[in-house]
């Protein structure tokens, strides 16, 4: 499927995004967030919207959009079905399943649904049936708060797979634009009578000059889907701006600024909105709902890279300048 999501009507784009997730609010908010300059920008917006702008009722609607793991007679059919958005997502489970595992999955899913009020959600792409069963058993003792957060994280993984399948043709548009620009440049050189080859352009910087990541030191793992804001406090040139991002599944944000952005000397602040994350993973509010980290860029360091990580736990945090 090749779709220019930016050129669609709001209603059509919303419907396309609902097919990826199952939440009507998610679809409408994603449609309103356009235009997306890249697939990565679309994925970043989906993470922010899903985890911070969709109410829990919308999470439940998304969960309900998945086939229910029911009795054994329908489990094999569920694993074998390859609808447009599900193609290949459960192929590994199909190949590895047997009646014993399917029966156990059915029984455990019934227990899970009775406890949490929704079916077990897991991104099953490439995961064999016995590993799905093991994950179900491992997550069953969780509190409802913690489990809702985990299920929402798995739903986001599924959504991202389906966003990839959506194939919004943004890359194709960019490639076409680049090719057109090259043709115009070549024509201009020809008309000017130039017979000298243009020097190759300098390679662009590979990453944002300011990056970050968040490590949950209590869980010993990256802290995913935390909204962050990078803003200026006082710069030498007097400029003011702010940008936002959301940590990915590795707890990182690497695209806060364009790679060729040159920092101005002065005072910056990066703020981590950790309240929703801590509630989602611990079932209660942390001591610090927001963590602001201030840092200074000296005139002699404006072309250096700044990595500002956060080490987080419910009752404290730490930071340092990384590389």
C-alpha positions, -999 to +999 in steps of 0.1 A: +000+000+000+014+034-009-004+063+006+006+100+009-007+105+044+000+142+044-022+148+014-052+128+027-083+145+041-084+146+079-111+119+079-093+095+056-060+100+075-077+095+108-093+062+095-058+050+083-043+057+117-072+040+135-065+009+114-030+010+128-040+014+164-077+009+171-082+041+191-104+068+174-088+095+195-054+084+184-064+085+148-079+120+150-049+134+169-024+118+145-043+133+116-042+167+132-004+164+139+004+163+102+023+171+081+051+146+089+085+154+073+097+118+077+086+084+088+106+089+120+087+121+127+054+102+123+065+075+147+077+101+173+043+118+171+026+084+176+045+078+208+038+112+222+001+110+213-004+074+225+013+077+258+005+113+268-027+124+250-049+093+248-069+085+279-069+050+293-104+044+278-087+048+244-061+023+254-089-002+262-105+005+228-072-003+211-068-035+231-103-046+221-095-041+185-073-072+187-087-107+182-094-123+216-074-153+226-104-176+233-110-213+232-085-237+215-107-242+184-103-205+176-067-200+187-052-218+157-074-197+134-062-166+151-025-175+147-031-185+110-050-154+100-029-129+080-052-099+075-038-067+060-024-053+092-017-086+109+003-103+081+033-120+095+028-106+130+020-140+145+038-163+119+063-174+145+035-184+169+018-203+142+049-222+132+057-231+168+023-238+183+008-271+193-024-281+210-009-282+245+005-247+242-027-233+226-048-248+253-026-234+280-027-200+263-065-201+263-066-209+300-041-183+310-057-156+289-091-163+306-074-157+340-056-126+327-088-111+313-107-117+345-080-099+365-073-070+341-105-065+321-089-068+287-071-094+266-034-100+269-016-076+246+019-085+233+038-076+201+039-111+188+060-104+156+087-131+155+077-145+190+070-182+192+039-194+210+057-208+241+074-174+246+040-156+244+028-180+271+058-174+293+053-136+290+017-140+299+026-159+330+053-135+339+030-104+336+000-119+353+011-110+389+015-073+380-007-046+395-034-033+371-015+000+370+018-016+359+001-040+336-018-013+318+014+005+311+031-026+298+001-034+276+001+001+263+038-002+255+032-035+236+003-018+217+027+010+206+051-016+192+023-031+172+012+003+160+047+011+149+049-021+128+016-012+112+027+024+106+056+009+087+032-011+066+011+020+060+040+032+038+031+068+038+053+075+007+071+104+026+104+090+016+094+087-020+083+123-020+116+133-004+136+113-030+116+128-058+123+163-045+160+156-042+161+142-077+143+173-090+167+196-072+197+177-087+182+180-122+176+217-118+212+222-106+226+202-135+205+223-159+217+255-143+253+245-146+248+235-183+231+268-192+259+287-174+284+269-196+302+253-167+323+223-177+338+218-143+324+191-120+310+205-088+330+195-056+312+168-036+292+183-007+306+179+028+290+151+047+263+164+070+266+158+108+251+125+118+231+135+149+215+163+169+241+183+188+221+177+219+209+142+227+196+123+258+186+090+272+168+079+304+177+049+324+153+036+351+178+025+377+151+007+398+141-016+369+175-017+354+162-009+319+157+021+295+127+043+304+105+045+273+079+070+262+089+099+285+081+133+270+110+158+272+114+195+264+147+212+254+146+250+257+168+280+258+171+299+291+195+327+281+216+326+250+243+350+239+223+361+208+191+365+228+172+339+208+144+318+225+131+285+213+120+251+226+116+216+210+100+185+223+106+147+219+097+114+234+122+087+245+121+056+223+121+019+234+158+023+241+151+053+263+168+077+238+159+109+220+184+116+192+165+140+169+158+170+191+176+194+168+187+192+131+221+176+128+235+208+113+222+231+140+250+252+155+245+259+192+247+294+206+267+300+238+245+302+269+221+285+293+199+256+282+174+234+301+161+199+293+130+188+312+118+153+316+081+148+323+084+116+343+051+116+362+031+094+338+060+070+334+064+065+371+027+060+376+026+036+347+055+015+359+050+017+397+013+023+402+019+055+422+033+090+417+070+095+421+086+122+443+096+143+414+069+147+387+092+167+364+130+167+363+147+199+348+184+197+341+202+230+333+235+231+315+258+257+299+274+258+265+306+278+265+316+299+234+346+276+228+322+245+228+294+255+205+304+228+179+307+200+204+282+173+210+262+173+243+247+141+256+226+148+287+213+116+303+190+110+332+193+082+358+158+079+373+142+062+402+109+071+420+126+091+447+156+106+431+177+112+399+212+118+387+228+131+355+262+137+339+276+149+306+279+118+284+294+112+250 
